[in-house]
């Protein structure tokens, strides 16, 4: 039992069950239904995929503040390519490639340029948002989604949208990479103690660059899911998404000091925030109350992490 309680995902799971049960009692007519559960899973997908990339970055001991801007850039690139008459494959490929390149640049500047990741990604957050606005002409881009909209809508006979299944598949893949590959062990080692990892022969700079590029790739996928939800390229979309991703990792048991966290905990953290927002809406609480609750949960999660470390 003591070993189970040490697991970083146990606390978020207990909190998720308690919060879901609470809102089911407060709004029994609408909240616990299957339709609402499917809606919550669909709403969680974009944050969850973005949070998977953030999990690797935070495990490494870094931070990425450019995720929200990168998602907006992906939606704009996808919309612009589709508008030009190119196919879905080209649009998705170029959209994801754009964020992979920006993630790689973030990693190069942080690892080899020796610039603090906070400063690097803070700057790229502004740059990417500006690039997105420039490509879109500072307005939304309407484009025929060519079937991409079906990613986030459940078809006939389907229990969940394809985008939710994609999110789960990426989570399983991320967990396998983290726990059963040399790359994943290197990420955890660097996050635990970078100097020791370097002395052990781990190529720290190469791993850091790869992690930020991986985060960029996952952010690009999140951007494709966001486009399939909105079916427009919006350069002002996803403002604050990076904070939600960080919150999901921290609520899920991740430590901003690096070296601690899990994919399962991150998914639970992302879903917990969605349940709180949806539950507050169902019981009629305003948005500002939701923001207060989210902030309190983040602080409590960090406090619990400190106690567990002691």
Secondary structure, 3 states (H helix, E strand, C coil): CHHHHHCHHHHHHHHHHHHHHHHHHHCCCCCCCHHHHHHHHHHHHHHHHHHHHHHHHHHCCCCCCCHHHHHHHHHHHHHHHHHCCCCHHHHHHHHHHHHHHHHHHHHHHHHCCCCCHHHHHHHHHHHHHHHHHHHHCCCCEECCCCCHHHHHCCCCCCCCCHHHHHHHHHHHHHHHHHHHCHHHHHHHHHHHCHHHHHHCCCCHHHHHHHHHHHHHHHHHHHHHHHHHHHCEECCCCCCCHHHHHHHHHHHCCCCCCCCCCCHHHHHHHHHHHHHHHHHHHHCCCCHHHHHHHHHHHHHHHHHHHHHHHC
